[in-house]
């Protein structure tokens, strides 16, 4: 039964909703009168806002959180900190803030969860408004003043602000947030915008306290997801809600995955979430309007379940039953039409779960993990249906209605790929396609028109179709081609700018009408191809009184705007400390010239002495010597004091008409065609380049205005996060600030011979000596006529070189990329190659040996010594190595083949012998007649394969390794321990050769003097002084640490700053990252450490190291053969042992060295290294005997002898 108040509220909202818009628009302004009256009656003080913050074991984040709250410009706050039984020092931080800040109140209570803590805070809150903050998050500056002002003005019950997410230093806006907060609005009924119920977080909202007490009440206690029911009550009972586009909150994604919202795979988490869903369903069924109920069920069965459904293959039967029961109930209760609002893959999964089809659910999830969510669309009996690739894997057919394509499945992709001017004639290129609707099978037509927002006039455009292979390269869709979906048009903007009713600021939206596959859709162009177009679109020629300019963003899309220029500059420049502007003598002249710089006083200038239309002003000292770039806008002041921006007569590509682009002061043109001044002490600019010697050398030409400013350039380099290519030749022209820099792109990084540089996006960076004596860095900018050549790409034998300008500052970027042909690039091309070559057909060539190590990241590990033996054993052997790019050196007599290239697919299908130390991709299927040698890559300390905790291994990887183990013809093990563990972990039942690891034989070559020679040689190669102590730091990866992109994140518990402060320059750290995180590492120049992750042979690093520092890496078993000391830096050992992975041995009891948890403890052990060796001698001997005693200089010979028996 609906409560009387809620029934009356629903009736009022229904009456409001059924009122004509004219009536609502007339009444709406008066709805805020009461609030405005209240505000005027209380001018003495701003209304109090209560901020409730529950605190539990967040000592690492709490200070940052509280500073973000207390530094708000809205000062009328009471901050209520509720310590919920913290045990990590958070309680002490709470006490400190309460003692230091009058606005802070503290409550201490036994641990009871967020619900109980928030209720305790609400109970003592005194504010007119109330809000909540999670103690590991941050509040955006100015958030509370904006939200309180909104509520005071509108009289609404609560306000919902936008938010961003953060992980480490990376901040981004979730797609859902962009969709919900694309514009600000006030709704008086959920039926106006039911999607807002997708925003189910307490913390990005401010609530009127009277509304909260009357309608929301207590938060559920003792459960997770207590905010779900709480927010449902708020949404369903509110008479008005303000929704702001402004971001107000930053939600932290903890890097160690320890927050509540990052525990989706636990059954107790699932139970609480399903219970919350059930309680909200009861509220929605009882109180919500039909439109709201429909939207809520679609949300709940779709995006709300997504993160839980993904965990099904990793969780147990209890998890499945809990999820299945709830989904089945919702499936039964949902109103008709709910499934049509859920994307096809999610509604298929909801159907499978509701009907208890576990195996089919797992098959779908594995397929989606390996292939993504794209599908092919097909027209069947006049209806467009989705045909995802997993249909063939299911045990029974699906109902046809599940596959019908609805509006929610229609994903239109549009991108601006060309925007060019010739005078006032504008040429526009766009790509436009509907995902799933393949242009090879369906005919596309696109109409376009410009719609004037004010006058509603429409200008039809003539669109011409053309092909663009780049679309398939960038689409990410492996099943469909959109190469035919590029469309071009052109127009003379005079036709827009010469209209009789034209006004300054008039805008024309570009609207596209796309027809394909029976669909007829209207859309805008919302993306800009960043590789082809700069952030600021080019501007073209002027018409008589102004110009038409282009703008693009994700919300409004591409639009043209008319900008009038009442004051027009025909010449401008900086000479010395004077700014000169010459105005059009045939147009009005200003009363004065004004320079406005944010944070600085305005500077005025007037007419100069040369001509009546020539003006000048003196630049302030803040601009003359600005250490960071300052942007200043130029205005013309009229007699009545009004400021008008100054238009430029030319285009924004005519840089040389303004000032030399490398100057400290550089005049620029904005996207509106106005003049702007960029000032900095000095800048490094590149205005020319050439690729020489068939791409072997890159020559850059430019200016450094640091010359004569006391900040000399020390060098120049091409720099990525992982690699540096130093300048080979840098010279300045005599008496000039112009330079020529030459880079050798054939890099011999490790003394293995010249190779291509490691693939990456390289910025051009200089090191220079600052005025304070510190070495600093500055990026080079692309300027002048060079911008007209970009982007530029050349393909050579060993790499592709792409040169472009990125970011708003137009930093010059040199891309070194694998030299894939165009028909090898992109998801679609890759799928075509797999379908062409991985067919199981074609003759197998017994002489071909395809070798791979760590997915082509190196030609190394035990695979390398075996390759030499196989060359002797296989008649007429032809050895090929999979390589990620041509920076990977391969042994003499072998050929590197680019992984995923056409040739690589051919070899994978026809090679007689396959050797790998890891696994081939999921789509690989071994053929009859192929012989597969698996060397693996280490003795396992941590549990692997089927022994790994289910929550920490994906179903896709588990299925992959089950297939791989079936394919192996022989498995190599380092020792008897591995001989027993590896087969059991992978379910392998074939032959195992346990005869020592081939990869370690270089450590044991006799005579012993050779070892010292090798050690000296490698030290020289790495540039390490003979007397310097070398610490090899080699941590493993963590299953539970991932980047936002889903990749494994790097681990570095060693604090290099503390390490060097305490040990000094006598020590050097060699950092060897795990191959799973090699792409995520960040390398910066330092005298204290050297990144050797990409160094080819880890055994060389063992030879030069004086001590190994690791955690749970298998390198400890190899390093034991050196008999040199080991220390284990493992601060997360309890979590790793009990949750993340688990160990095969009693690590604390068997470790051949001390286990420490901090860098300071590590330093203490290093200082007493001889004592440590003595203390652990007995344990070390036992460790060596069990795991490393079979390693010697003949390991590969013994292994190959047994392999040859199997091969023969």
ZALO-212386 format. One record per residue (C-alpha): residue in three letters; x, y negated, z. Coordinates in pm, whole numbers, plus 50000, padded with zeros to 5 digits. Example, Ala and Ser with C-alpha at 12.3 -4.5 7.8 and 13.67 -1.06 7.14 Angstrom:
BEGIN
ala512305045050780;ser513675010650714;
% end
This chain:
BEGIN
unk500005000050000;unk501354965749905;unk501674941250201;unk499254911650180;unk502034885950145;unk503684905349866;unk500324910549693;unk499624873149701;unk503144866349580;unk502694890349290;unk499364874049197;unk500964839549203;unk503864851048990;unk501474867448741;unk499484835148714;unk502714815548661;unk503914840148398;unk500654837948204;unk500694799948203;unk501694782647878;unk505324771847862;unk504244735547830;unk502494737948167;unk505454755548330;unk507954730348195;unk505804702048328;unk505424717248675;unk508924731848722;unk510664698448809;unk508234693349097;unk508994727249250;unk512214712849385;unk510594682149545;unk510314697949886;unk513974707449885;unk514934673049764;unk512834657050034;unk514464678850295;unk517854668350163;unk517114631350179;unk515784635250530;unk519004651450641;unk521594628150492;unk523564627350815;unk525184661250744;unk525324687950479;unk523344719250569;unk525294745650754;unk526344776450559;unk527034808350756;unk529684830650597;unk529614866050734;unk532754886750673;unk532974922950795;unk536574933550852;unk537944968850854;unk541594978250791;unk542324951050535;unk545434935150683;unk547084933350340;unk544274912050198;unk542614893950489;unk544764862450498;unk544194856350127;unk540464861650169;unk540114837950465;unk542204810950302;unk539884811650002;unk536904805750233;unk538404779750466;unk539864759450179;unk536444754550016;unk535564718249949;unk532234725150120;unk533264719850481;unk530024725650671;unk530754762150729;unk530664786551014;unk532784816950934;unk531774847951127;unk534444875051130;unk533184908851245;unk536054932751318;unk534614967251267;unk537124986851476;unk540214980051262;unk543374999751337;unk545904983551100;unk546464948851248;unk543364932851099;unk541924927351447;unk544934906051539;unk544514885251225;unk540854879451315;unk541864868051663;unk544494844351522;unk542044827351288;unk539414824451560;unk541944807651788;unk543244783751522;unk540004773151349;unk536964758351520;unk534724769551234;unk535664806051285;unk533814829151523;unk534954864651600;unk532984895751693;unk534694928551787;unk532814961451771;unk533464998751736;unk533595011151379;unk530055013751247;unk530305004550880;unk529524973950673;unk525794974150745;unk526194972551121;unk528974946751097;unk526944924050870;unk523874926951093;unk525964916751392;unk527134886051201;unk523624877251083;unk522374879051442;unk524564850151559;unk524534829951235;unk523114794751277;unk523174782050920;unk520354770250700;unk522004792150436;unk523834824950465;unk526304843450246;unk528644873150268;unk532244880350172;unk534074913550156;unk537364909350339;unk539584921250054;unk538044897149802;unk538324859749735;unk535894831049688;unk536504808049393;unk537354771549471;unk534274749149481;unk531904778949485;unk529924770349796;unk529464733349717;unk528104742649374;unk525764769549509;unk524434748349797;unk523864719049562;unk521934742049331;unk519664754749609;unk519164720249759;unk518074707749420;unk515914736849310;unk514314748849632;unk514854784949519;unk515144813649765;unk518694823149668;unk521304816549403;unk523334842449211;unk526774832249083;unk529004849148829;unk532114868148935;unk535364882348804;unk537404912948896;unk541074914548986;unk543644942149002;unk547154931649092;unk547754899348902;unk545244906548624;unk541854889748646;unk539004896048403;unk535264891348366;unk533264923948343;unk531014928048041;unk527944930848264;unk528764897448423;unk529144880848084;unk525734894047983;unk523914883748303;unk525564849748346;unk525884838047986;unk523884807048083;unk522444790948395;unk518714794748454;unk516054794648723;unk513454822248719;unk510194822648914;unk509544859348840;unk511724889548778;unk509704895648463;unk511444865448311;unk514824882448347;unk514584917648496;unk518184925248401;unk519374903848693;unk518654934048914;unk521814949148764;unk523694924548989;unk523494944149314;unk526204927049521;unk525584907249838;unk528684885649812;unk528174864049498;unk524954849349636;unk523844823049886;unk520484829250055;unk518094805550225;unk518074818650584;unk514324814050626;unk513764835250314;unk516194861750439;unk514494865250777;unk511004866650630;unk511664890350340;unk515004908550365;unk515714915050730;unk518204940550860;unk520724957450635;unk520694995850648;unk523365009350883;unk525485040750890;unk525425045550514;unk527335033550208;unk525635012149943;unk523664993650205;unk523464963749970;unk521294982649716;unk518084983349919;unk518854949250070;unk519134932749730;unk516034950749602;unk514014935149884;unk515424901049799;unk514774903449427;unk511264917449460;unk510074891749714;unk511704859949581;unk509454832549442;unk512374816249260;unk515984826249192;unk518784804549055;unk521264821948824;unk524524803548761;unk526954807948474;unk529724794948697;unk532114821248845;unk532044819149225;unk533704851149345;unk536664874249276;unk536064911349342;unk539254930549411;unk539954964349261;unk542534978349504;unk545634992149339;unk545665022549570;unk541985030449495;unk541205029249868;unk538075007449863;unk534615022449907;unk533595014649548;unk536545035149419;unk535495068249580;unk532835079649332;unk533975116049326;unk533215123449692;unk529975141749764;unk529295121050077;unk529625089449868;unk527215104249613;unk524665113749878;unk524575078350015;unk524275063949664;unk521445087649572;unk519655080149900;unk519955042949830;unk518605048749480;unk515645067949618;unk514795040549869;unk514995013749601;unk512855035049369;unk510125035449635;unk510284997349662;unk510234992849286;unk507355017149237;unk505324999049504;unk506074962649428;unk507564957149084;unk505754945648772;unk505734971448489;unk508474953248292;unk510704952148599;unk510044988548684;unk510934998848329;unk514214979348337;unk515164992948680;unk514695029548581;unk516725024048263;unk519495007948467;unk519455035448728;unk519525064748483;unk522065047048262;unk524845024448385;unk524325031148757;unk524985068348716;unk527835065048466;unk530715065648715;unk529155094948903;unk528385115448594;unk532015112148483;unk533075129948805;unk530895160848751;unk533625183248604;unk535965174448890;unk533515179249173;unk531955210449320;unk528525226249305;unk527235205149598;unk528015173649401;unk526195186949093;unk523115197449292;unk522885163949469;unk523145144849143;unk520865168548952;unk518115166549213;unk518015128549209;unk518275125548831;unk515505151248782;unk513255131949021;unk513945098648849;unk513515115148510;unk510085127248617;unk509035094148776;unk510325070448510;unk507765050448311;unk507385057547942;unk509905039347731;unk512715040047990;unk514935063047784;unk514715039447488;unk516565013547696;unk519465037247772;unk522315042447519;unk522205075747337;unk525165092747512;unk523865083147856;unk520315094447783;unk521635127547649;unk523605132447971;unk520595122648184;unk518495148447997;unk521125175848038;unk521525168848410;unk517785167248476;unk517385200848299;unk520245217348494;unk522485222548188;unk525815220948367;unk528065236648101;unk526625214647828;unk527095184048049;unk530765192548097;unk531235198447723;unk529775164347644;unk531935147147904;unk535105163947773;unk534225154147418;unk533555117847516;unk536825116347711;unk538835128747414;unk536935111347134;unk535155081047274;unk531475072847253;unk531185064446881;unk528915085346660;unk527825089046300;unk524325076846215;unk522215096145966;unk518865088345805;unk516485117445860;unk512885116045743;unk513005078245733;unk514375075346085;unk517915066146184;unk519415091646423;unk522695094846607;unk524795125446531;unk527545126246794;unk530225152546741;unk529405171247062;unk526085184346926;unk527885214346776;unk529285223347120;unk525965225947304;unk524365258847400;unk520915247347286;unk519515220047066;unk518425186447202;unk514965171647150;unk515035149746839;unk513655119347023;unk516815117247232;unk518905110946921;unk516705084546762;unk518565051546740;unk516875023846940;unk517774987346989;unk520104995847278;unk522175017847043;unk522544991046779;unk525924974946834;unk526664947946578;unk530304938246546;unk531174905046389;unk534554888346368;unk535874856746208;unk538834867345994;unk539354836345781;unk538794798945830;unk540544777945565;unk540214742245444;unk540954725945112;unk540044689845167;unk536454690845287;unk535774725245137;unk535664752445400;unk536164789545323;unk534954814545581;unk535654852145596;unk533824874745840;unk533684911745908;unk530194923445997;unk529034959046056;unk526744980346270;unk528665006446469;unk527765041446357;unk526355029846024;unk529135040845788;unk529635017945490;unk530655048245281;unk527155063045322;unk524965032245367;unk524785000845157;unk525334968045342;unk523994934045250;unk524654902345446;unk522904868945414;unk524154838145593;unk522814803845675;unk523744773645885;unk520994762846127;unk521034727046255;unk520174728446623;unk518554694246636;unk516774690146303;unk516114727546245;unk517304723245887;unk518734754845727;unk521574756045473;unk521694788745287;unk525164802345205;unk526214825344925;unk528014855745074;unk530374876644862;unk531354911844963;unk534954923444949;unk537004952045096;unk539334948045392;unk541224978745517;unk542134960445838;unk538564965045962;unk539015002745997;unk542424997746158;unk540914975746429;unk537424990646475;unk538445018846711;unk535745040646548;unk537185074146436;unk533995086246264;unk532925057246041;unk534505034645781;unk533614997945756;unk536194988345495;unk533464974445266;unk532084951745539;unk534024919745479;unk532034889945351;unk533194855945233;unk531584822445164;unk532594786345108;unk530904752645129;unk531724716245088;unk531084701245430;unk530184668045268;unk526754683545212;unk526404685545591;unk528094652945684;unk526224630645439;unk522684638545551;unk520344608745604;unk519604618145967;unk523134627846071;unk524184621046429;unk527464624546612;unk527524658746779;unk525094675546542;unk525764712946529;unk525044740446280;unk525074776546402;unk526204802746152;unk523624830446152;unk524044863345970;unk521334886945858;unk522714922245821;unk520804949745643;unk522004985945642;unk520525020245714;unk517005006345737;unk518054981246004;unk517484944045957;unk519374923946218;unk520154887546281;unk523314878646469;unk526084853246506;unk529854855846466;unk531124858746822;unk534734870146786;unk537874855446635;unk540574878146495;unk543454866546712;unk546044881546477;unk544814859846190;unk543464828246350;unk544714805446629;unk542684797346941;unk541984762946798;unk540464766446455;unk542034745246179;unk540344712146093;unk539834699445743;unk539564666845561;unk537394637945672;unk534244625445515;unk533494588145511;unk532754583745883;unk533934615546051;unk534554652245992;unk533004686446035;unk534924709546268;unk534564745846365;unk534204761246711;unk533724797146824;unk533074814747153;unk531514847347277;unk528234831147384;unk527224807447104;unk529344822046826;unk530744803146527;unk529294768846472;unk530134737246283;unk529964703346450;unk529914668346309;unk532304644846489;unk532194607646421;unk535424587846442;unk534614551546523;unk538354545146562;unk540714561446316;unk544514564146332;unk546404565046003;unk549844567346162;unk551124576446508;unk554364585746674;unk556684582646970;unk559904562746943;unk561974563047258;unk559554556647543;unk556984538647325;unk553854553947176;unk552804537546850;unk549414540546681;unk548384523546357;unk544634521346299;unk542704520945973;unk542534483845886;unk539184488745711;unk537564502846025;unk536864486446363;unk539954478946573;unk540024485546948;unk540494460247221;unk543264481447376;unk544994515247360;unk544534538247663;unk546474569747754;unk544694592248005;unk546584620248181;unk544734641848439;unk546084634748786;unk547804602248680;unk546694565948642;unk545524554348300;unk548124535548095;unk547064506547875;unk548674492247565;unk547834465647312;unk548664452046970;unk552294453046870;unk554204426146688;unk554354442346344;unk550704441546234;unk547234434546367;unk546254471046334;unk549444484346503;unk549254492146875;unk551774504847127;unk552114514047492;unk554964523647721;unk554994559447838;unk555024563748218;unk558004580248384;unk555834610048481;unk555604618748111;unk559154609848015;unk560664636348243;unk557794660948295;unk559114695148411;unk555864711748297;unk553734703247996;unk551294674748049;unk548474668247802;unk547234632547760;unk544234620847561;unk544364588947354;unk541444564747369;unk540504532147208;unk539024507247453;unk536214484647332;unk535514449347454;unk532884462047696;unk535414486447848;unk534054518147688;unk536634544547594;unk536344562147259;unk538624590647149;unk540854582546853;unk540384602846538;unk543234613246310;unk543074606945940;unk544764639745843;unk544374676145944;unk545834694846239;unk548204713746010;unk549934681445911;unk552174680946216;unk555034662946043;unk552744633545975;unk552504627646348;unk555864635146507;unk558634660646487;unk557114692046643;unk560184699346854;unk560204665547030;unk559724662347404;unk556694640847322;unk554584656347052;unk551394642346908;unk548804668846831;unk545314670146691;unk542524686346893;unk539844708646752;unk537594677846724;unk540194659046521;unk541214635946806;unk544784626246894;unk546434641347200;unk549944637547341;unk551904667447473;unk554824658047699;unk557514679147863;unk561134673147955;unk562204694547663;unk560844722347449;unk562204750947245;unk560554752946905;unk560894774746597;unk559954759946262;unk561514785646028;unk562474822246003;unk563794848145759;unk564124885845768;unk567464895245615;unk569354926645511;unk566204946945446;unk564814937945786;unk567964945445982;unk568434909346092;unk565974882446199;unk567034846246164;unk565164819446357;unk565604782146296;unk564404755146528;unk565124727846781;unk565964725747146;unk565324690947280;unk567314700847591;unk570454688747417;unk571794659147611;unk569334664047900;unk571634682548136;unk569864716148102;unk572044735747859;unk570804767347689;unk572724798047802;unk571394823047552;unk568374834047352;unk566664868047345;unk563664887447220;unk561964899847538;unk559184924247625;unk558204938747961;unk560434968647887;unk563284957647662;unk565514928647561;unk567154922847224;unk569974897747281;unk570884871547024;unk573794882246805;unk574734847246689;unk573484813946826;unk574874781546691;unk573844745046692;unk574374722846392;unk577114697146463;unk575764665846630;unk572234679446627;unk569684696546849;unk568854720946569;unk569894757146610;unk570134789046407;unk569754822046594;unk570354856346442;unk569114888546602;unk570294923246504;unk567184945046509;unk569254976846479;unk569834980146853;unk572405003547006;unk571015002047356;unk572625032347515;unk575695039047302;unk573895065347094;unk574265046646765;unk572145019246613;unk568415025146651;unk565285004546608;unk564294984446915;unk561644999247141;unk558204990547005;unk556544960647163;unk555504924447137;unk558704904247188;unk558584868047296;unk561454844947206;unk562884833847540;unk565854812447636;unk567754812047962;unk568914777448059;unk570574760648355;unk568054738348531;unk568994704948684;unk568934721949023;unk571534747248906;unk569124776548895;unk568804797848585;unk565334793848435;unk563424806948134;unk561434790347858;unk559454804947570;unk559874793247213;unk556854778547039;unk555934782346674;unk555544747346526;unk555364727946204;unk555154743945864;unk555994778446002;unk552434780646131;unk551184781145773;unk553104813845716;unk551674831946016;unk550724858946076;unk553354876245865;unk554074913645857;unk556774933545675;unk557194971245669;unk560664986445662;unk561955021945691;unk562265023046069;unk559774996946189;unk557224971046099;unk557984935046190;unk555064912246261;unk555594875446335;unk552764855646485;unk551884827746725;unk549924838247034;unk548184820547322;unk546894785047314;unk550464772347335;unk551324791847015;unk554254810547162;unk556264827546888;unk555954865246908;unk557944890946712;unk556174924446700;unk558324955146648;unk555964983546561;unk556225019346435;unk556275019146053;unk552955036445997;unk551495033145650;unk548125016445625;unk546365050145579;unk547925062145908;unk546825032746125;unk543695031246334;unk541285056746479;unk539495063046149;unk542695069945955;unk543935093046230;unk540735113446223;unk540955116045845;unk544505129745878;unk543415155546135;unk540545167145918;unk542885169045618;unk545855186945772;unk544785205046091;unk542675229445896;unk544335262445984;unk545145266245615;unk548415264345426;unk551505286045439;unk553535286145760;unk557215278945699;unk559325300145936;unk562365278045876;unk560675247046021;unk561145239946392;unk559075211146538;unk560395199246873;unk558775174947113;unk559655160647452;unk557365138747661;unk555045130947368;unk557885117647155;unk559195092747410;unk562585109947391;unk564485138147222;unk565645151547551;unk565055175047845;unk565525212647803;unk564185210347450;unk567375193247331;unk569945220247417;unk567555246747286;unk567295228446952;unk570985233846894;unk570655270946971;unk567595274446748;unk569515258746459;unk571985287546486;unk569305314546523;unk566595304846269;unk567695311545910;unk567995279245707;unk566525260846005;unk565075226145944;unk564765207846275;unk562235179846323;unk561665159446639;unk558415141546723;unk559325105546804;unk557125077246930;unk559195052746727;unk562655050546574;unk564225037446894;unk564365074146997;unk567725089546899;unk567605125646775;unk570475150946771;unk572715153746468;unk571365177746210;unk567735170046303;unk565245145446158;unk562945123146359;unk559325123146245;unk556965096146362;unk554335112046583;unk550815109246436;unk552185101646090;unk551005120545783;unk554245140445775;unk553925149146145;unk550445163846095;unk551775184645807;unk554595198446025;unk552305205246320;unk550145226346092;unk552905245545910;unk555945247746143;unk556995283346223;unk558395274246566;unk557045248346810;unk558985237047118;unk557545213447380;unk558195204047742;unk554685191047798;unk551675195847570;unk550465187547222;unk547335165547179;unk543835179247260;unk542975185046894;unk545955208346835;unk545085244546760;unk547915269446728;unk547825290746415;unk548475327646367;unk552175331146288;unk553395301146485;unk555775307546779;unk555385283147070;unk558185278447328;unk557155259347641;unk560125246747846;unk558025226548096;unk559725197048263;unk560635206248616;unk560285228148921;unk557005217949085;unk556995203549434;unk553525188449390;unk550645210849293;unk549905212248921;unk547445227048675;unk544595246448836;unk546155240849179;unk545645203249158;unk542725189849365;unk539765189249126;unk539005152649187;unk542445142849062;unk542505160748728;unk540155154148440;unk538105181648282;unk539655172047949;unk543185178048078;unk542145210248249;unk540625223447926;unk543695211947734;unk546115230647960;unk543965262047953;unk544235261847573;unk547935253847586;unk548675282847821;unk546905306247579;unk549105293247296;unk552495297047470;unk554575326647352;unk557225321147620;unk557595298947924;unk560955286748061;unk561415284048439;unk564325269748636;unk564275294948920;unk562375323949071;unk560095300249260;unk558965283848932;unk558725317848769;unk555955325949016;unk554245292049051;unk554035279548691;unk552135309248540;unk549685309548830;unk549105271948802;unk548315273548430;unk546735307848403;unk549575319348178;unk550115356848143;unk552915359047885;unk556705362847914;unk558635339748148;unk562365333648115;unk563875322848447;unk567575317548382;unk568315282048495;unk567325249748321;unk569075241447992;unk568655204248062;unk571065206348357;unk573955224848197;unk575895192748127;unk576195188348505;unk578115221048535;unk580535220748245;unk584025232248342;unk586715222748414;unk585645200048698;unk587705171648555;unk585275169248265;unk582575158548510;unk584605128548623;unk585395119548263;unk581695120748179;unk580845100148488;unk583345073048386;unk582115073448026;unk578465068748125;unk579335041348373;unk581175022748098;unk578235027747864;unk575865012648123;unk578284984848217;unk578724996248578;unk581914987948765;unk583865018748871;unk583755009149240;unk580104999649261;unk577795022949456;unk574945035349238;unk571515044549374;unk569275063149130;unk565645055149214;unk563325079849040;unk559755079849179;unk557055101549029;unk553625089448920;unk550365089349116;unk547075104348994;unk545105078549191;unk546925047549065;unk545615035148731;unk545545002748540;unk542274986648435;unk542785003048093;unk542785037248263;unk546505043648219;unk548635056448506;unk550165027048689;unk553825024348782;unk555055031149135;unk557825011549306;unk557905013649683;unk561495001649679;unk561614964449760;unk564564952949549;unk564794919149719;unk565084934450066;unk567454961049933;unk569914935849789;unk569654911650081;unk570694939050320;unk573254957750107;unk574624930749880;unk576254932249536;unk578284963849606;unk575144983949528;unk573274988549201;unk569885005349161;unk569175025348846;unk565405026348803;unk564145057648626;unk560365056348580;unk558255087248515;unk557355092648149;unk553635089348234;unk554135053048340;unk556965043048107;unk554645020147912;unk553435001948226;unk556804993348374;unk557954957248390;unk561664951048336;unk563274917948427;unk566904907948410;unk568674913848740;unk572154920348872;unk570674942649141;unk569094969448924;unk569054983648575;unk566034999948415;unk567115033148264;unk563665048048202;unk564345050847830;unk567925063347869;unk568055095847664;unk569685120347907;unk568735120048275;unk571655143648351;unk573995114848265;unk572285094048532;unk572735121948785;unk576435121748706;unk576915084348769;unk574665082149076;unk576125083549425;unk572765090749582;unk569255099049462;unk566215081249607;unk562935097349504;unk559615107549652;unk558005138949508;unk559685140549167;unk561025173749036;unk564335156048972;unk565285165549329;unk565645201849219;unk567955192348933;unk569965167449137;unk570605194049400;unk573095209149156;unk575355178649202;unk575505184649579;unk575235146749624;unk572945132049892;unk569225125649854;unk566855102950044;unk563085104050007;unk561185070950008;unk557635083350063;unk555385058950251;unk552255076550124;unk553335111850213;unk550285119450430;unk547835108650162;unk549835125949888;unk550045158650082;unk546455159350205;unk544475141849931;unk546255132149610;unk548135163949518;unk549405186549795;unk552745205249806;unk553805240749729;unk556335240150012;unk556605224950358;unk558275194050224;unk559015177350557;unk560695209150682;unk562605217550361;unk563575183350219;unk567385182150179;unk567535146550309;unk565715121850533;unk562155110350452;unk561685072950507;unk558705049750465;unk560225015150416;unk563074999050228;unk564624988550560;unk564645024750678;unk566185034850345;unk568975009250388;unk569715022650734;unk570185057750592;unk572395045050308;unk574675027850556;unk575245061050733;unk575305083050427;unk578195105250538;unk576425112650865;unk573215119950675;unk575035145050455;unk576415162650759;unk573035163350934;unk571295178750633;unk574095201450512;unk572455233950618;unk569085224250477;unk570715212150154;unk572515245650114;unk569235264450149;unk567495240949908;unk570255245249649;unk570265282949682;unk566525285949630;unk566005261149348;unk569225251349169;unk571695280249202;unk570825294548858;unk571735262148679;unk575125263048509;unk576845255448179;unk575435286648008;unk571725282748085;unk570645275147728;unk572655304747594;unk570945328547835;unk567525314147758;unk568095315747383;unk569295351447404;unk565965362147550;unk563975340147310;unk565755356147012;unk564515390147125;unk560955376847121;unk561425359246788;unk562865390346626;
% end
